[in-house]
Structures are given as C-alpha cells and as structure tokens.
C-alpha cells in the first residue's frame, strides 16, 4: 500500500498540469492562446481543423478533470489509512530505552531491623493529693 501513495501523487500532478494546458489551449471569446499558432482565428482553425478542436479539447478537459478528481479522492483515502510503519514517537521511545537500561528500583528509605525493645522504666507513682497524705504526727 505504501507504493501506491507516490504513484498517485505523480499521476495527480500529471493530470493537474494536463488540465491546465488543455484549458489554456481552448479558444475563448477573444481567441485565447490558440492565436499563438497562427496569429488569428482563421489560422488556428486551419491548424486544428474546422469544428474539431472545440469538441476534442472539451472532451480532453472533461477527462483530465475527472481523473484529477478521482486521484484527489484516492489520495484522500490513502492518507487516512493507517500505514504499516511506526510512529516517530515510537522510534524516540525505543532510542531512550536503549540508552538507559532500566535500573532496579531502590526502596525510598533503607529497611532496617526493628530495634530491640528496651525494658520500660518503672512508672513513678502519681503524687498523692494533700487529702490523701497521712496527717503529720503531732509534735
């Protein structure tokens, strides 16, 4: 399928140039470019023939225009079809992966064994309130 795209582009350009040339060769109201072939209407008619060039050039213009439109549609369809190749971004991803091999992920903080538990200090008894204190011995 990839070979069709350049072929249709070349054909499209050929039909475009042919259509431009055929349209410019047609006789207009003021003799147009056909006057170049003999300098006037009578000379150009003798070169192309009496009535023949009008119909021949008209048919050639129609054929060139139809082929131009067909190649336009085919090129539009070819441009929307997925290609067999890969994306440029896929190539970039591959290049970055080749440059830096993946490193093993290290833990965020070093894992250490839990510290042995120390014996808890004996709790101090709560201070007694004055009401709970024994009365002082009389002196």
C-alpha positions, 0 to 999 in steps of 0.5 A, a space after each residue: 500500500 505504501 507504493 501506491 501513495 507516490 504513484 498517485 501523487 505523480 499521476 495527480 500532478 500529471 493530470 493537474 498540469 494536463 488540465 491546465 494546458 488543455 484549458 489554456 489551449 481552448 479558444 475563448 471569446 477573444 481567441 485565447 492562446 490558440 492565436 499563438 499558432 497562427 496569429 488569428 482565428 482563421 489560422 488556428 482553425 486551419 491548424 486544428 481543423 474546422 469544428 474539431 478542436 472545440 469538441 476534442 479539447 472539451 472532451 480532453 478537459 472533461 477527462 483530465 478533470 475527472 481523473 484529477 478528481 478521482 486521484 484527489 479522492 484516492 489520495 484522500 483515502 490513502 492518507 487516512 489509512 493507517 500505514 504499516 510503519 511506526 510512529 516517530 514517537 515510537 522510534 524516540 521511545 525505543 532510542 531512550 530505552 536503549 540508552 538507559 537500561 532500566 535500573 532496579 528500583 531502590 526502596 525510598 528509605 533503607 529497611 532496617 531491623 526493628 530495634 530491640 525493645 528496651 525494658 520500660 522504666 518503672 512508672 513513678 507513682 502519681 503524687 498523692 493529693 494533700 487529702 490523701 497524705 497521712 496527717 503529720 504526727 503531732 509534735 
